[in-house]
Amino acid sequence: MSHTGVNAAEEFDAIIVGARCAGSATAIALAGRGLHVLVIDSARFPSDTLSTHLLWPSTLAEIHALGALPAVEEAGAPRLPIAEAILDEIGWRTGYSPVSGIDYGMCLRRSHLDDALVRTASSLGADIRQQCRATGLISDDGRVTGIRYTDPDDHERAAIAPIVIGADGRKSVVAREVGAQTPLISSRSGRSCYFAYWTDPREDLRHIASQWRVDGLLGTAFPCDDGQTLCLLQPPVELDDAFHGRKVTDAYRAGVAALPGLARRLEGAEMVSRVRSCTGIESYFRRSSGPGWALPGDAGHFKDPVTAQGIRDAYRYGRLLGERLAPILGSRGGPDPEAVDAATAEWAARREQDCVEIYQWTNVLASGSPPSPLEYELYHRARDRPEYAQILSDIYNRVQAPSSMLPLTALPSLILGALRQPASSTREVVADVRTQVRRIRDDRNERRALVRASAG
């Protein structure tokens, strides 16, 4: 971090590095309350980025709270009021519990989605500067006070503000510069991601978000904009060698064929994009606040894409950060640095508390392990009893916590059900119960470790 040469720096109430989900949400919350906000991003919008871009009703509720839902709807992605998941041939299908009156999901390319939010922030007065790249931070006596960046003509610029918000993703410059890049807790994914877009002649299925699993392989079909479907494949990392280099398209098609339900869903469809990939995935919580800085979005917290939770949390906690800071930054006597830091620390602690359980549940699904006997029994119940299917849908939609799926009081009946399944042996069920008990213990210890690391 640099301490000198800020005489020519522009002054703002807040500076945000990164204009995508978390950055635009924070900018909307601040600019909408009359604050002078600078947002820089290296992209020129509309701009695509690597993303599964499935939006649950709870995600659309956040977009609605930001005032951007009409702009998002205009992009033409179909509404998805139904979710289904099929484990081998055991499947459940259900609707969503409404969130803020919204009972449908959507799958919209990031080029459209991010542009809608950027335009909303700009309409509220945020100063959005595109094709600008952060190169470092400015500090004074250990406190971040601004940024250095290059403009589209590669000229060096500087800006100062009482708060610098790093919404610049997993490879965050702000996180690196403040020394927050090393995670407080982390988990290496057991899956990789490969996805492509397909034409979608199945108009009768373009209202359903679908997932299939066979052994450790997982695939999805999410109808999206432009009359197409996003087909995501998440194989265990042990299969990564098959996807290297020029083999990736053949391996991707073979993976689709290995999921019979997904293959049937794509019958008559044509792949119309190259296969994109994301490998070596690590989920984490980083230290997300400090003197004069905060890290919303993936810069501070990232979950494996297998549960598609990142966009929702980027919007929600970007918005909450802006709402928490706005009255302090807009105070008549000028913002009190201690009040700014207390607000960002409180915000970061709330995000950790709210998100750690879904983070841990996501890590289980991201392990790449074959389904367990208890999981098969859960799918049998969800197929036969609508209330179980609703619980599973509500967990993805953040209406219920993952712990509601398998409370300790329900464990005995679930074990008995698993023992009755002809495909499960007593030894396998007992081993699975031990695994679940160990996981509960390990999750509790990890949550304690996160609290200690955050306080340290």
ChimeraX attribute file (.defattr): number of C-alpha atoms within 10 A of each C-alpha:
attribute: neighborCount
match mode: 1-to-1
recipient: residues
	/A:1	18
	/A:2	16
	/A:3	15
	/A:4	9
	/A:5	9
	/A:6	18
	/A:7	8
	/A:8	10
	/A:9	15
	/A:10	13
	/A:11	16
	/A:12	18
	/A:13	21
	/A:14	30
	/A:15	27
	/A:16	29
	/A:17	28
	/A:18	29
	/A:19	29
	/A:20	30
	/A:21	30
	/A:22	34
	/A:23	32
	/A:24	32
	/A:25	34
	/A:26	34
	/A:27	37
	/A:28	31
	/A:29	24
	/A:30	29
	/A:31	24
	/A:32	22
	/A:33	16
	/A:34	15
	/A:35	21
	/A:36	20
	/A:37	24
	/A:38	25
	/A:39	26
	/A:40	24
	/A:41	23
	/A:42	19
	/A:43	17
	/A:44	13
	/A:45	18
	/A:46	14
	/A:47	14
	/A:48	15
	/A:49	12
	/A:50	11
	/A:51	17
	/A:52	24
	/A:53	22
	/A:54	26
	/A:55	22
	/A:56	30
	/A:57	29
	/A:58	28
	/A:59	26
	/A:60	25
	/A:61	23
	/A:62	24
	/A:63	25
	/A:64	16
	/A:65	16
	/A:66	22
	/A:67	16
	/A:68	21
	/A:69	18
	/A:70	11
	/A:71	18
	/A:72	21
	/A:73	17
	/A:74	10
	/A:75	16
	/A:76	16
	/A:77	21
	/A:78	22
	/A:79	19
	/A:80	25
	/A:81	21
	/A:82	19
	/A:83	24
	/A:84	18
	/A:85	23
	/A:86	19
	/A:87	20
	/A:88	16
	/A:89	13
	/A:90	18
	/A:91	18
	/A:92	23
	/A:93	19
	/A:94	22
	/A:95	19
	/A:96	25
	/A:97	21
	/A:98	16
	/A:99	18
	/A:100	13
	/A:101	10
	/A:102	17
	/A:103	20
	/A:104	23
	/A:105	28
	/A:106	27
	/A:107	23
	/A:108	25
	/A:109	22
	/A:110	20
	/A:111	14
	/A:112	21
	/A:113	24
	/A:114	22
	/A:115	22
	/A:116	24
	/A:117	28
	/A:118	24
	/A:119	18
	/A:120	22
	/A:121	29
	/A:122	19
	/A:123	13
	/A:124	17
	/A:125	19
	/A:126	24
	/A:127	18
	/A:128	21
	/A:129	19
	/A:130	17
	/A:131	16
	/A:132	24
	/A:133	22
	/A:134	22
	/A:135	16
	/A:136	18
	/A:137	22
	/A:138	23
	/A:139	20
	/A:140	12
	/A:141	7
	/A:142	13
	/A:143	18
	/A:144	25
	/A:145	24
	/A:146	31
	/A:147	25
	/A:148	20
	/A:149	21
	/A:150	17
	/A:151	18
	/A:152	14
	/A:153	8
	/A:154	11
	/A:155	9
	/A:156	14
	/A:157	18
	/A:158	21
	/A:159	22
	/A:160	24
	/A:161	23
	/A:162	23
	/A:163	27
	/A:164	27
	/A:165	30
	/A:166	27
	/A:167	33
	/A:168	28
	/A:169	23
	/A:170	17
	/A:171	11
	/A:172	20
	/A:173	23
	/A:174	29
	/A:175	26
	/A:176	13
	/A:177	16
	/A:178	21
	/A:179	10
	/A:180	21
	/A:181	20
	/A:182	13
	/A:183	18
	/A:184	18
	/A:185	17
	/A:186	19
	/A:187	19
	/A:188	14
	/A:189	24
	/A:190	23
	/A:191	29
	/A:192	24
	/A:193	25
	/A:194	23
	/A:195	24
	/A:196	18
	/A:197	22
	/A:198	21
	/A:199	19
	/A:200	22
	/A:201	17
	/A:202	17
	/A:203	9
	/A:204	7
	/A:205	16
	/A:206	22
	/A:207	20
	/A:208	23
	/A:209	26
	/A:210	21
	/A:211	22
	/A:212	23
	/A:213	24
	/A:214	17
	/A:215	15
	/A:216	18
	/A:217	21
	/A:218	28
	/A:219	25
	/A:220	25
	/A:221	24
	/A:222	28
	/A:223	31
	/A:224	28
	/A:225	17
	/A:226	14
	/A:227	16
	/A:228	23
	/A:229	25
	/A:230	25
	/A:231	23
	/A:232	24
	/A:233	27
	/A:234	27
	/A:235	25
	/A:236	21
	/A:237	18
	/A:238	11
	/A:239	14
	/A:240	16
	/A:241	11
	/A:242	14
	/A:243	17
	/A:244	11
	/A:245	8
	/A:246	9
	/A:247	11
	/A:248	19
	/A:249	19
	/A:250	13
	/A:251	18
	/A:252	22
	/A:253	14
	/A:254	12
	/A:255	20
	/A:256	24
	/A:257	14
	/A:258	16
	/A:259	23
	/A:260	16
	/A:261	21
	/A:262	23
	/A:263	17
	/A:264	12
	/A:265	18
	/A:266	21
	/A:267	11
	/A:268	12
	/A:269	17
	/A:270	13
	/A:271	17
	/A:272	11
	/A:273	11
	/A:274	11
	/A:275	18
	/A:276	16
	/A:277	17
	/A:278	14
	/A:279	14
	/A:280	12
	/A:281	19
	/A:282	16
	/A:283	23
	/A:284	23
	/A:285	26
	/A:286	25
	/A:287	29
	/A:288	28
	/A:289	26
	/A:290	20
	/A:291	21
	/A:292	22
	/A:293	26
	/A:294	27
	/A:295	32
	/A:296	32
	/A:297	28
	/A:298	25
	/A:299	30
	/A:300	27
	/A:301	29
	/A:302	23
	/A:303	28
	/A:304	25
	/A:305	24
	/A:306	23
	/A:307	19
	/A:308	20
	/A:309	26
	/A:310	24
	/A:311	23
	/A:312	26
	/A:313	25
	/A:314	28
	/A:315	28
	/A:316	25
	/A:317	22
	/A:318	27
	/A:319	26
	/A:320	19
	/A:321	27
	/A:322	25
	/A:323	18
	/A:324	18
	/A:325	23
	/A:326	23
	/A:327	15
	/A:328	17
	/A:329	24
	/A:330	16
	/A:331	10
	/A:332	8
	/A:333	8
	/A:334	11
	/A:335	18
	/A:336	13
	/A:337	16
	/A:338	10
	/A:339	13
	/A:340	22
	/A:341	20
	/A:342	16
	/A:343	17
	/A:344	25
	/A:345	20
	/A:346	13
	/A:347	23
	/A:348	25
	/A:349	16
	/A:350	13
	/A:351	20
	/A:352	20
	/A:353	13
	/A:354	13
	/A:355	17
	/A:356	19
	/A:357	17
	/A:358	19
	/A:359	23
	/A:360	20
	/A:361	17
	/A:362	22
	/A:363	23
	/A:364	16
	/A:365	19
	/A:366	27
	/A:367	18
	/A:368	21
	/A:369	15
	/A:370	15
	/A:371	16
	/A:372	18
	/A:373	24
	/A:374	24
	/A:375	16
	/A:376	19
	/A:377	21
	/A:378	21
	/A:379	22
	/A:380	20
	/A:381	19
	/A:382	22
	/A:383	19
	/A:384	14
	/A:385	12
	/A:386	14
	/A:387	13
	/A:388	19
	/A:389	26
	/A:390	19
	/A:391	21
	/A:392	27
	/A:393	24
	/A:394	24
	/A:395	18
	/A:396	21
	/A:397	25
	/A:398	20
	/A:399	17
	/A:400	16
	/A:401	18
	/A:402	20
	/A:403	13
	/A:404	13
	/A:405	16
	/A:406	14
	/A:407	9
	/A:408	11
	/A:409	8
	/A:410	11
	/A:411	13
	/A:412	11
	/A:413	10
	/A:414	19
	/A:415	18
	/A:416	13
	/A:417	17
	/A:418	25
	/A:419	20
	/A:420	13
	/A:421	14
	/A:422	7
	/A:423	10
	/A:424	16
	/A:425	14
	/A:426	14
	/A:427	9
	/A:428	16
	/A:429	18
	/A:430	16
	/A:431	13
	/A:432	17
	/A:433	17
	/A:434	12
	/A:435	13
	/A:436	14
	/A:437	12
	/A:438	12
	/A:439	14
	/A:440	13
	/A:441	11
	/A:442	13
	/A:443	16
	/A:444	12
	/A:445	12
	/A:446	16
	/A:447	17
	/A:448	12
	/A:449	14
	/A:450	21
	/A:451	15
	/A:452	11
	/A:453	14
	/A:454	19
	/A:455	10
	/A:456	7
